[in-house]
Structures are given as C-alpha cells and as structure tokens.
C-alpha cells in the first residue's frame, strides 16, 4: 500500500510529510464548466443578471476557494499561495471557469486550482439559478501542472 502517498505501510491514512522536499516553483491550471441557456450566458457576459456582477463574484469565489482548500479537502497542506488568476470564458453551451494557482513551495497546487474552479462554478450557479434552474456544473478537471519532482503534466 505504500504506492499511495497518503497511506502508511499499514494502510492507515496520514498527512504526507513534505518537510524534506526542496521548494520549487509550482503551477496548476484547472477548469470547471457551467452549462446554461444561451440567453443566460449572454446576460452573464453582458453584465445584466438580476443579482449583479456575477463575473466578479465568480472570480472572488474561485480565489477564496483556492485559498481555503486545506479547510475543505482532508490531508491537504495549508498553502500560502503566491497568486491565483481566474477567467470566465464563453463556450458553446455556457462558460468555462479557468483557475491558475502559483506557489514556490514543497508541495503542489493542483487541489487549490481544482477547488477554486469548483467553488467558482458553484458561485456562478448561485448567481444564475433564479433565471436558469437548468444550469449544470460539470467537468472539473486539472489541465496542467508543473514543478516538483514529477515535473510537467498536460491534459491531452
């Protein structure tokens, strides 16, 4: 069972000790999609939703989600992020939220980027549910990571 870093030799869950690792520059990019009606997407991008500036709310929620990842995901190390960038881009059936997290540390920021994308998507759903209950959050996934011992990885 030692192939899984969060399991000890007896199979018990524990927090990985990263104290002996060398700090390195690390980056992770994650996305989440929110499907919605075309009219809802147009109102979102045009800034005319009844609840106000949803795009700003999504960006703030995604940053806050990334910063609070260790409070939400068991065994994640609390990290002092160097930066988090968020974009909300139109796609055919709604929008895609893209979160880039950066840090110089002993452990990666994949979970912070993914949590940020997921929280941003949930905040967006909250902003549009009054006009489009059929909206759906999906496709939360890591797109890129770099740094650390395993180096660079990109989704197909």
N, C-alpha and C positions, 0 to 999 in steps of 0.2 A: 504493500500500500504506500510505500514511500515515493511512488511516482507522482503522487498528488501532494503539492507543497503545503496544503492546509491540513494534512493528516500526518500524525506521527507514526512511528514504527508499529504501534498497536492499533492504528486506525482511528485514534481519537482526534477530534477537530481541535486545532490550535491556531493562533495567530503566528504567521511566519515572522521569524526574526531577521530583519534586514540590516541589522547594525553593522555587519562585516562587509556589506556590499559597498562598492565605490559609487558615490553620487555621479550621475551623468545627466545630460540634457535629455529630457523625455517629452514626447508629444503624442497625443492621441486625438483622433477625429472620429466622431460618431454622428449618426443621423437618426432621426425619427420622422415618420410620415404621419400626416393627418389628412385623411380623405374627407372631402366635403363637397357640397354642391357648388357648381361654378359661380352662382350668384353670391354665395357666402365667401368664396375665395376672392372674388372681385371686390366685395365690401371690405374684407380684411386688408387686402393690398392697397385699396383706395382710402383706407382710414375712416370708413363710415359705419362701423359697427356700433350698435347702441351702447355697449359697455365702455367705449372709448378706445384709446390707442392700444390695441391688442398686441401689435408687434413689439412695442416697448415692454409690455407686460411679459411677453414670451421671453424676450432677451434677459430680463431681470430674473425671471423664474429659473431659466436654464443656468444662469450664473450661480444663483443661490443653491440650486440643486447640486451642481458640481462641487461647490464649497462645502456642502453638508453631507457628502456621500458617506463618510465614515459613521455618521449618525443613523444612516438608513440601511447600509449593507454590512452585515456581520463580517468581522475579520478584516475589513478594510482599514488601512492605516490612516490616521488623520494627516492630511497634507496641507501645507501652506502653498497654494497654487501661485505660480508666477503670473499666469494670465489665462483668461477664458474669453474666446471670441464666439459669438453666436450670429448666425444668419438664418433668415426665414425666406425661402425661395419658392416661387410658384412651380408646381409640377402639374401634369395633365389632370389628375383627379384631386388636387388640393395643394398642400405645401409640404416642403421638406425642411425640417429644422436641422441645422448643422452646427455642431459644437466642437471647437478645438480647444483642448486643455494643454497647458505647458507647465513644466516644472524642472528644476535641477534638483534631483533627489536620488534616494536609494531604491525607490520603487516607482512603478509606472502609474500613469494617469488614465488608463483605459476605462476603469469603472467611473471615474469622475466625468469623463466625456459622455459615457453612455447614460449615466444618471442625469446629467444636465439635459441631454436630448429628451429623455423620457419625461422629466419634470416640465420642461418647456412645452412638450406636446400636450401634457395634461392641463397645463395652464391655458393653452390655446383652446382646448376643448371647453374648458370652463367659460372662456370669453365668447365662444360662438354657440354654445348649446341652446341658448334662447332663440336663435334664429335657424339652427340646423341640428336637431337632435340626432340625425342620422350620421353625423360626423364620426369618424373612427380613427383611433390611434393605432398605428402598426409599424412594423419594420424598424424597430430599434436595433441598431447594429453598429459594430465597430467597423470603420472604413480603413483606418490607418493607425499604426503605432510605430514609433521609433525610439531608440535609446535603449540602454540597459544591455544585459548580456545577450538577449535574443535578437537584438538589432532591429531591423526594419521589417514590417509586415504590411501588406496592402491587400484589401479585398479585391479579388478578380478584377 
